[in-house]
Amino acid sequence: MKSIISFVLTTMVCFAAWADPIVVHIPYSQTGNAQALTRLLTTELAARGWAFDVRVTHNPRLSQATFNSATRPFLLTWGNDLAESERDPAYLPPPSAAELLTIVYMVPRFTCTTKHITKQDFERRGASYTIGTIVLPFDERYILALNQHLGTRHRVIKYNNSKEIELAFAAGEVDFVFSSIGAKWQSQSQAQCLYNSSTYSVLNIPAIQDAHPHFEYRDFAAVTYLRAKNFDAVTLERLRRDILDVQRNLASYVQYQQRNFNPMPPLTPASQFQLVKSYSEVTR
Amino acid sequence: MDLLLLLLAPTIGILVGLMPGLGPVFMLLILYPMLNMMSPAVLIAFYAVMISARDFSGSVAALCFGTLGEVTSAPALRERSIIVSYSATQQALKDTARASLIGMAVSLVAMLICLHQGQAWPMLFRTEVMAVLLLVTLTFVTVWPGNRAMINLGLIALGWMVGSVGHNMQTGQDFLTLGNVYLAGGIPITPVILGVYAVPTMLVIKHQPSPLGIAVDINGYVQRPFAWVAALRGSAVGFVCGLVPYIGGIITSNLAHSVESKFNRQLSLQHSLARLTAAEAANNASQVSSLIPFVLLGLAVQPSELVILDILASHGWRATNLDWNMVGLVAVSLLIGCVTVAWVCSSVVKQLLGWFQKYYNAIVSVLIVLLTATVMYQGWRSDQTWYYMLVFVVSGVVGWIAAQRVDFMPLVLVLLLENQLNGVINRLIQLYS
């Protein structure tokens, strides 16, 4: 009897999903990690009977407005680095435990150099090096806070995206980068990374928290997640179970994370919620 | 999809070369959404094949029909009267095909050497180098021949302003968004470019009489030895010219023709074929060598490359991603593409041109419908269909009203460059303040 009810419920859920696709908004670029990984997950879920209508808007404010006014089941790919504080008009408060569907990926920043500059030189009071960062407000805020903590005078040079940072790094235009690309460079023995901004271990790059436990942003990573709206509790629970299962078992998803040196996110709802909450507090 | 578009590259190049007014920038803008789906390596290969095919087929149209599809075909048009008087069109077509292949092959070898050596010079990626190159680009845009300099400056300012609308991540400020959530994401480039430039240009072409109504003469056959030395000389001239930003590709065939005229001065068929051979070899050699700064530095030295660069940048591709698989794919595609084009143009040129002549208007109409569908699809994919269509219609109306007086190309180029331009200016300030 239990399995019959379960079968009927599953069929109904799947049919409902097929009949009325769940809208997914991705306010990131058409070609970045957020859309690639969200699409990987939704494609695999579609094979399991779910139906999605994925739109890549490249416009956080439009997606925020659409999310706020949505009256039907809606998923939004969002991140703590997208609109970091209440000052940003596109700001959305962190999701509640019920709203959070899953973490799609998380990216720590690595402070790395190609110029054989030692950690002692970098941390020397009054030291002034150029640091390439992506053009997100928090990255600049992070370096300024580090300057204050160390008593240094490092200068931030902002680049439109991580590929531009990589170009500048290759050209020797900046002394350091504060970016996710550092891990790739260290793995190819082309750079030496002094810090990992998070406590998730990547290539044994030391966590900044170990060296500077009192630093304001001692544990930080950009975390991108899916938040849900207008789902009934049963459907959402089922979707959450399916998506976590996909994240655990889909080889292409796991390989994508490994290739980019992204730590695998925790795959239990409670720990995911804690992580999103704490990292959103850091950037707020 | 990638492979299909790559296979279509020679045909598209031939179409561009045969139809006057349908330049490569214009064709790339029409194909923009499809090109957006290509992987970077295939996109570069597609572009290289298309441009080579265009040059060759442009000369075929000039030789057979006396029409000037491309400025680069002017030497072929100049030699046409001598060639026709000797009934040697078929021989000229064959020589043109061979010269194109030689020019391309010589330049390809030189390109591989340059790319190999170039990677040892990473300082070429510095912001200062990019700033100088952007300055050179802007200088050429300022003196764009379609308008007076003051109009060009106005279009540059307008292009920059349109490109800057939206939320600026560098400053954290909104620019001309008027509190609108759509404008906060910026004005989409594709509908603006297609509306303000592509559609009005197509409508102008549509109202022109069919240009291909001149009799074909490819039946005469006179055999002359192929001018190998002229081909190699032309290849060398073309290789160097291709490296000159913005004007290199335009002047190359004319320069090679002038140089060859010093060695082969007479009005005989042999000398005429030698001059034609040099010009053709130069044409293709320059198209390949112009890829060197493009692939190595991510620097566009031709307006059409700007379109490709814009797509590559949106894919996150940078010159540091250069790998030998990509270079290999470009080289092999170029070889196969050029052989295909040479075969197509020499064997079915008569039917092909007849087909164009017959369906000239229909082709243009279909392209306009495709453009509109393209904008709608892009808008739908980003959940902004009406916004995209509104931008497209407004741009189209502005473009159509001003089409007779203003060439909007400077606006298009600055719109494509805007992101890079703002980034470089901001970085220079941060580096030197």
Interface residues (C-beta under 8 A of the other chain):
Chain A: H25 S29 Q30 T31 G32 R55 V56 T57 H58 N59 P60 R61 L62 Q64 A65 T66 D88 P89 A90 T130 V135 L136 P137 R155 V156 I157 K158 Y159 N160 N161 S162 K163 E164 E166 L167 A168 A170 A171 G172 E173
Chain B: N36 P122 M123 L124 F125 R126 T127 H167 M169 Q170 G172 D174 V181 Y182 A184 G185 G186 G298 S314 H315 G316 W317 R318 A319 T320 N321 R381 S382 D383 Q384 N419 G423 N426 R427 Q430 L431
